[in-house]
Amino acid sequence: MNMPGKKMKVARWIHAGTCVVKVQVDAVVPDEDPSKPCLEPATLRWLDELQELADAGRINELAQHGTVYVRRSA
């Protein structure tokens, strides 16, 4: 289901134990409330899938979707 409004790209961050991933997602600024971009349900499901990859430590797969920052041990 597509929401009416202006389409734009926004950054979202996925956090896990040893990494953080920055991805660009589609968002919609609704005509009736332009105060904040909204994410559509399909985008939210995709972010959940990326969170599962991050929680499992699957860095190489995450790197196909965004920029991965890995914490290094001291």
A tleap script that builds the chain and sets N, CA, C and O, in Angstrom:
source leaprc.protein.ff14SB
mol = sequence {
  NMET ASN MET PRO GLY LYS LYS MET LYS VAL
  ALA ARG TRP ILE HIE ALA GLY THR CYS VAL
  VAL LYS VAL GLN VAL ASP ALA VAL VAL PRO
  ASP GLU ASP PRO SER LYS PRO CYS LEU GLU
  PRO ALA THR LEU ARG TRP LEU ASP GLU LEU
  GLN GLU LEU ALA ASP ALA GLY ARG ILE ASN
  GLU LEU ALA GLN HIE GLY THR VAL TYR VAL
  ARG ARG SER CALA
}
set mol.1.N position { 0.848 -1.174 0.000 }
set mol.1.CA position { 0.000 0.000 0.000 }
set mol.1.C position { 0.897 1.241 0.000 }
set mol.1.O position { 1.754 1.390 0.871 }
set mol.2.N position { 0.705 2.099 -0.944 }
set mol.2.CA position { 1.500 3.317 -1.027 }
set mol.2.C position { 0.781 4.466 -0.340 }
set mol.2.O position { -0.414 4.685 -0.541 }
set mol.3.N position { 1.530 5.190 0.472 }
set mol.3.CA position { 0.987 6.348 1.171 }
set mol.3.C position { 1.079 7.561 0.256 }
set mol.3.O position { 2.074 7.719 -0.451 }
set mol.4.N position { 0.062 8.424 0.254 }
set mol.4.CA position { 0.152 9.643 -0.552 }
set mol.4.C position { 1.089 10.641 0.109 }
set mol.4.O position { 1.125 10.758 1.334 }
set mol.5.N position { 1.835 11.348 -0.703 }
set mol.5.CA position { 2.747 12.364 -0.199 }
set mol.5.C position { 4.024 12.402 -0.995 }
set mol.5.O position { 4.175 11.687 -1.986 }
set mol.6.N position { 4.934 13.232 -0.564 }
set mol.6.CA position { 6.215 13.401 -1.230 }
set mol.6.C position { 7.171 12.282 -0.826 }
set mol.6.O position { 7.366 12.025 0.362 }
set mol.7.N position { 7.766 11.618 -1.819 }
set mol.7.CA position { 8.729 10.546 -1.582 }
set mol.7.C position { 10.116 11.144 -1.383 }
set mol.7.O position { 10.481 12.130 -2.023 }
set mol.8.N position { 10.882 10.531 -0.485 }
set mol.8.CA position { 12.248 10.970 -0.250 }
set mol.8.C position { 13.054 9.812 0.327 }
set mol.8.O position { 12.485 8.808 0.755 }
set mol.9.N position { 14.364 9.949 0.337 }
set mol.9.CA position { 15.263 8.965 0.949 }
set mol.9.C position { 15.686 9.486 2.316 }
set mol.9.O position { 15.965 10.674 2.481 }
set mol.10.N position { 15.730 8.580 3.297 }
set mol.10.CA position { 16.207 8.930 4.631 }
set mol.10.C position { 17.156 7.830 5.108 }
set mol.10.O position { 17.058 6.681 4.676 }
set mol.11.N position { 18.063 8.192 5.991 }
set mol.11.CA position { 18.988 7.224 6.563 }
set mol.11.C position { 18.358 6.585 7.796 }
set mol.11.O position { 17.687 7.251 8.584 }
set mol.12.N position { 18.584 5.300 7.945 }
set mol.12.CA position { 18.179 4.576 9.140 }
set mol.12.C position { 19.369 3.750 9.604 }
set mol.12.O position { 20.163 3.270 8.795 }
set mol.13.N position { 19.480 3.592 10.905 }
set mol.13.CA position { 20.602 2.872 11.509 }
set mol.13.C position { 20.101 1.572 12.126 }
set mol.13.O position { 19.078 1.538 12.809 }
set mol.14.N position { 20.857 0.498 11.863 }
set mol.14.CA position { 20.586 -0.808 12.454 }
set mol.14.C position { 21.721 -1.059 13.446 }
set mol.14.O position { 22.893 -1.011 13.073 }
set mol.15.N position { 21.381 -1.323 14.693 }
set mol.15.CA position { 22.384 -1.526 15.737 }
set mol.15.C position { 22.425 -2.994 16.150 }
set mol.15.O position { 21.386 -3.637 16.302 }
set mol.16.N position { 23.633 -3.512 16.330 }
set mol.16.CA position { 23.818 -4.872 16.847 }
set mol.16.C position { 25.020 -4.849 17.780 }
set mol.16.O position { 25.648 -3.805 17.960 }
set mol.17.N position { 25.341 -5.985 18.368 }
set mol.17.CA position { 26.399 -6.048 19.361 }
set mol.17.C position { 27.748 -5.538 18.894 }
set mol.17.O position { 28.405 -4.781 19.609 }
set mol.18.N position { 28.167 -5.938 17.712 }
set mol.18.CA position { 29.507 -5.570 17.242 }
set mol.18.C position { 29.502 -4.633 16.041 }
set mol.18.O position { 30.564 -4.249 15.551 }
set mol.19.N position { 28.322 -4.263 15.562 }
set mol.19.CA position { 28.299 -3.418 14.366 }
set mol.19.C position { 27.112 -2.474 14.367 }
set mol.19.O position { 26.148 -2.638 15.115 }
set mol.20.N position { 27.220 -1.473 13.494 }
set mol.20.CA position { 26.141 -0.541 13.197 }
set mol.20.C position { 26.093 -0.439 11.680 }
set mol.20.O position { 27.132 -0.371 11.023 }
set mol.21.N position { 24.897 -0.430 11.129 }
set mol.21.CA position { 24.724 -0.368 9.675 }
set mol.21.C position { 23.858 0.835 9.334 }
set mol.21.O position { 22.793 1.035 9.918 }
set mol.22.N position { 24.326 1.632 8.384 }
set mol.22.CA position { 23.561 2.771 7.893 }
set mol.22.C position { 22.987 2.405 6.527 }
set mol.22.O position { 23.728 2.070 5.603 }
set mol.23.N position { 21.665 2.473 6.410 }
set mol.23.CA position { 20.997 2.182 5.139 }
set mol.23.C position { 20.134 3.366 4.738 }
set mol.23.O position { 19.664 4.126 5.585 }
set mol.24.N position { 19.933 3.509 3.451 }
set mol.24.CA position { 19.034 4.526 2.907 }
set mol.24.C position { 17.716 3.839 2.562 }
set mol.24.O position { 17.704 2.810 1.887 }
set mol.25.N position { 16.616 4.409 3.025 }
set mol.25.CA position { 15.309 3.821 2.762 }
set mol.25.C position { 14.378 4.878 2.178 }
set mol.25.O position { 14.593 6.080 2.336 }
set mol.26.N position { 13.342 4.399 1.503 }
set mol.26.CA position { 12.313 5.292 0.979 }
set mol.26.C position { 11.390 5.693 2.111 }
set mol.26.O position { 11.011 4.865 2.940 }
set mol.27.N position { 11.035 6.947 2.144 }
set mol.27.CA position { 10.089 7.475 3.125 }
set mol.27.C position { 9.091 8.363 2.401 }
set mol.27.O position { 9.310 8.772 1.261 }
set mol.28.N position { 8.004 8.651 3.078 }
set mol.28.CA position { 6.950 9.498 2.525 }
set mol.28.C position { 6.664 10.607 3.530 }
set mol.28.O position { 6.487 10.352 4.721 }
set mol.29.N position { 6.621 11.835 3.035 }
set mol.29.CA position { 6.181 12.961 3.858 }
set mol.29.C position { 4.704 13.138 3.532 }
set mol.29.O position { 4.359 13.626 2.456 }
set mol.30.N position { 3.821 12.740 4.467 }
set mol.30.CA position { 2.384 12.797 4.178 }
set mol.30.C position { 1.900 14.223 3.930 }
set mol.30.O position { 2.355 15.170 4.571 }
set mol.31.N position { 0.975 14.355 2.996 }
set mol.31.CA position { 0.400 15.665 2.688 }
set mol.31.C position { -0.311 16.261 3.907 }
set mol.31.O position { -0.236 17.465 4.152 }
set mol.32.N position { -1.002 15.404 4.666 }
set mol.32.CA position { -1.798 15.909 5.787 }
set mol.32.C position { -0.966 16.240 7.028 }
set mol.32.O position { -1.433 16.975 7.898 }
set mol.33.N position { 0.275 15.705 7.127 }
set mol.33.CA position { 1.145 16.014 8.274 }
set mol.33.C position { 2.596 15.974 7.821 }
set mol.33.O position { 3.261 14.950 7.978 }
set mol.34.N position { 3.099 17.071 7.261 }
set mol.34.CA position { 4.463 17.079 6.722 }
set mol.34.C position { 5.553 17.251 7.780 }
set mol.34.O position { 6.697 17.551 7.437 }
set mol.35.N position { 5.220 17.068 9.054 }
set mol.35.CA position { 6.203 17.312 10.114 }
set mol.35.C position { 7.283 16.229 10.199 }
set mol.35.O position { 8.371 16.482 10.715 }
set mol.36.N position { 6.990 15.023 9.696 }
set mol.36.CA position { 7.965 13.946 9.838 }
set mol.36.C position { 7.755 12.893 8.750 }
set mol.36.O position { 6.623 12.485 8.492 }
set mol.37.N position { 8.855 12.449 8.104 }
set mol.37.CA position { 8.719 11.382 7.110 }
set mol.37.C position { 8.252 10.078 7.764 }
set mol.37.O position { 8.624 9.771 8.897 }
set mol.38.N position { 7.451 9.336 7.047 }
set mol.38.CA position { 6.932 8.054 7.515 }
set mol.38.C position { 7.491 6.924 6.651 }
set mol.38.O position { 7.803 7.122 5.477 }
set mol.39.N position { 7.610 5.750 7.245 }
set mol.39.CA position { 8.049 4.571 6.514 }
set mol.39.C position { 6.855 3.689 6.224 }
set mol.39.O position { 5.959 3.541 7.056 }
set mol.40.N position { 6.848 3.104 5.039 }
set mol.40.CA position { 5.760 2.213 4.659 }
set mol.40.C position { 5.988 0.831 5.267 }
set mol.40.O position { 7.118 0.495 5.621 }
set mol.41.N position { 4.940 0.028 5.391 }
set mol.41.CA position { 5.071 -1.296 6.014 }
set mol.41.C position { 6.128 -2.189 5.376 }
set mol.41.O position { 6.839 -2.893 6.092 }
set mol.42.N position { 6.250 -2.180 4.062 }
set mol.42.CA position { 7.262 -3.012 3.404 }
set mol.42.C position { 8.677 -2.594 3.811 }
set mol.42.O position { 9.555 -3.439 3.981 }
set mol.43.N position { 8.887 -1.309 3.964 }
set mol.43.CA position { 10.193 -0.808 4.390 }
set mol.43.C position { 10.480 -1.227 5.819 }
set mol.43.O position { 11.610 -1.598 6.138 }
set mol.44.N position { 9.480 -1.175 6.682 }
set mol.44.CA position { 9.661 -1.609 8.065 }
set mol.44.C position { 9.992 -3.094 8.146 }
set mol.44.O position { 10.826 -3.500 8.955 }
set mol.45.N position { 9.344 -3.907 7.316 }
set mol.45.CA position { 9.657 -5.347 7.298 }
set mol.45.C position { 11.090 -5.575 6.841 }
set mol.45.O position { 11.787 -6.428 7.391 }
set mol.46.N position { 11.538 -4.819 5.837 }
set mol.46.CA position { 12.906 -4.954 5.342 }
set mol.46.C position { 13.907 -4.559 6.430 }
set mol.46.O position { 14.935 -5.216 6.591 }
set mol.47.N position { 13.617 -3.504 7.168 }
set mol.47.CA position { 14.495 -3.105 8.266 }
set mol.47.C position { 14.543 -4.189 9.343 }
set mol.47.O position { 15.596 -4.416 9.939 }
set mol.48.N position { 13.429 -4.855 9.598 }
set mol.48.CA position { 13.421 -5.980 10.542 }
set mol.48.C position { 14.318 -7.113 10.055 }
set mol.48.O position { 15.032 -7.728 10.846 }
set mol.49.N position { 14.280 -7.388 8.750 }
set mol.49.CA position { 15.150 -8.429 8.177 }
set mol.49.C position { 16.619 -8.052 8.339 }
set mol.49.O position { 17.449 -8.897 8.674 }
set mol.50.N position { 16.935 -6.787 8.101 }
set mol.50.CA position { 18.313 -6.340 8.281 }
set mol.50.C position { 18.737 -6.443 9.743 }
set mol.50.O position { 19.887 -6.774 10.035 }
set mol.51.N position { 17.815 -6.161 10.662 }
set mol.51.CA position { 18.122 -6.293 12.084 }
set mol.51.C position { 18.450 -7.741 12.431 }
set mol.51.O position { 19.358 -8.003 13.220 }
set mol.52.N position { 17.724 -8.667 11.850 }
set mol.52.CA position { 18.001 -10.090 12.084 }
set mol.52.C position { 19.394 -10.454 11.578 }
set mol.52.O position { 20.120 -11.190 12.246 }
set mol.53.N position { 19.774 -9.947 10.404 }
set mol.53.CA position { 21.120 -10.197 9.881 }
set mol.53.C position { 22.173 -9.615 10.820 }
set mol.53.O position { 23.189 -10.254 11.095 }
set mol.54.N position { 21.927 -8.408 11.306 }
set mol.54.CA position { 22.879 -7.761 12.209 }
set mol.54.C position { 23.003 -8.542 13.512 }
set mol.54.O position { 24.111 -8.742 14.011 }
set mol.55.N position { 21.887 -8.980 14.061 }
set mol.55.CA position { 21.907 -9.740 15.308 }
set mol.55.C position { 22.653 -11.060 15.145 }
set mol.55.O position { 23.258 -11.562 16.092 }
set mol.56.N position { 22.603 -11.620 13.928 }
set mol.56.CA position { 23.297 -12.879 13.643 }
set mol.56.C position { 24.760 -12.658 13.269 }
set mol.56.O position { 25.498 -13.621 13.065 }
set mol.57.N position { 25.184 -11.397 13.177 }
set mol.57.CA position { 26.574 -11.094 12.835 }
set mol.57.C position { 26.924 -11.330 11.384 }
set mol.57.O position { 28.089 -11.576 11.070 }
set mol.58.N position { 25.964 -11.265 10.496 }
set mol.58.CA position { 26.186 -11.544 9.073 }
set mol.58.C position { 26.597 -10.256 8.357 }
set mol.58.O position { 25.833 -9.677 7.585 }
set mol.59.N position { 27.815 -9.835 8.638 }
set mol.59.CA position { 28.362 -8.559 8.169 }
set mol.59.C position { 28.415 -8.476 6.648 }
set mol.59.O position { 28.044 -7.454 6.070 }
set mol.60.N position { 28.875 -9.542 5.994 }
set mol.60.CA position { 29.011 -9.506 4.533 }
set mol.60.C position { 27.668 -9.276 3.850 }
set mol.60.O position { 27.596 -8.544 2.863 }
set mol.61.N position { 26.616 -9.884 4.355 }
set mol.61.CA position { 25.283 -9.682 3.768 }
set mol.61.C position { 24.786 -8.265 4.028 }
set mol.61.O position { 24.169 -7.652 3.157 }
set mol.62.N position { 25.054 -7.746 5.222 }
set mol.62.CA position { 24.652 -6.380 5.536 }
set mol.62.C position { 25.355 -5.367 4.646 }
set mol.62.O position { 24.769 -4.356 4.260 }
set mol.63.N position { 26.604 -5.641 4.324 }
set mol.63.CA position { 27.392 -4.719 3.502 }
set mol.63.C position { 26.808 -4.570 2.092 }
set mol.63.O position { 27.115 -3.602 1.398 }
set mol.64.N position { 25.978 -5.512 1.670 }
set mol.64.CA position { 25.328 -5.417 0.367 }
set mol.64.C position { 24.191 -4.389 0.370 }
set mol.64.O position { 23.712 -3.976 -0.686 }
set mol.65.N position { 23.768 -3.983 1.572 }
set mol.65.CA position { 22.616 -3.090 1.687 }
set mol.65.C position { 22.944 -1.707 2.221 }
set mol.65.O position { 22.149 -0.779 2.072 }
set mol.66.N position { 24.099 -1.561 2.839 }
set mol.66.CA position { 24.437 -0.275 3.423 }
set mol.66.C position { 25.885 -0.231 3.877 }
set mol.66.O position { 26.679 -1.117 3.559 }
set mol.67.N position { 26.214 0.798 4.613 }
set mol.67.CA position { 27.564 0.982 5.137 }
set mol.67.C position { 27.622 0.363 6.529 }
set mol.67.O position { 26.817 0.689 7.402 }
set mol.68.N position { 28.594 -0.542 6.724 }
set mol.68.CA position { 28.714 -1.266 7.984 }
set mol.68.C position { 29.915 -0.715 8.751 }
set mol.68.O position { 31.008 -0.574 8.202 }
set mol.69.N position { 29.695 -0.411 10.009 }
set mol.69.CA position { 30.757 0.011 10.904 }
set mol.69.C position { 30.898 -1.062 11.973 }
set mol.69.O position { 29.950 -1.359 12.700 }
set mol.70.N position { 32.106 -1.647 12.063 }
set mol.70.CA position { 32.339 -2.749 12.998 }
set mol.70.C position { 33.229 -2.260 14.138 }
set mol.70.O position { 34.250 -1.607 13.921 }
set mol.71.N position { 32.811 -2.596 15.360 }
set mol.71.CA position { 33.605 -2.247 16.536 }
set mol.71.C position { 34.779 -3.209 16.626 }
set mol.71.O position { 34.610 -4.427 16.564 }
set mol.72.N position { 35.952 -2.651 16.771 }
set mol.72.CA position { 37.157 -3.460 16.887 }
set mol.72.C position { 37.522 -3.616 18.368 }
set mol.72.O position { 37.324 -2.706 19.172 }
set mol.73.N position { 38.051 -4.771 18.697 }
set mol.73.CA position { 38.494 -4.998 20.079 }
set mol.73.C position { 39.737 -4.202 20.366 }
set mol.73.O position { 40.575 -4.003 19.486 }
set mol.74.N position { 39.863 -3.745 21.590 }
set mol.74.CA position { 41.026 -2.948 21.988 }
set mol.74.C position { 42.189 -3.832 22.346 }
set mol.74.O position { 43.256 -3.333 22.705 }
savepdb mol mol.pdb
quit
